[in-house]
Amino acid sequence: MTISIATSNGVCHARVTGEMTIYHAAEMKGELLPCFDQCAEVEIDLSEVSEIDTAGFQLLVLAKRVATSAGKKMRLVAHSPAILEVLDLLDMTSYFGDPVVIPRALH
């Protein structure tokens, strides 16, 4: 798991690569949450997330709560298949309020 963070025009762009699992949750929290102190907006790119468990999902919920409490915007973008599966399973797509692009099924 890696998180790369770049800042531009007051927006933190965080790109998560690899697994969002309990084995990485504390490290990810330590890297992701400071973005809310540094920027007015945080965009989290989930396109390279290969696996997510409940600890990884709880981190996304925590990030949303931190953003809301601080009056800042947070966007989840480029949802990977693993993220889409969990959002669908937990019926939480609307909670985050971000557009979700569901890929057309391949034949």
Secondary structure, DSSP 8 states (H G I E B T S, - for coil): -EEEEEEETTEEEEEEEEEESTTTHHHHHHHHTTHHHH-SEEEEEEEEEEEE-HHHHHHHHHHHHHHHHHT-EEEEES--HHHHHHHHHTT-HHHHT----------
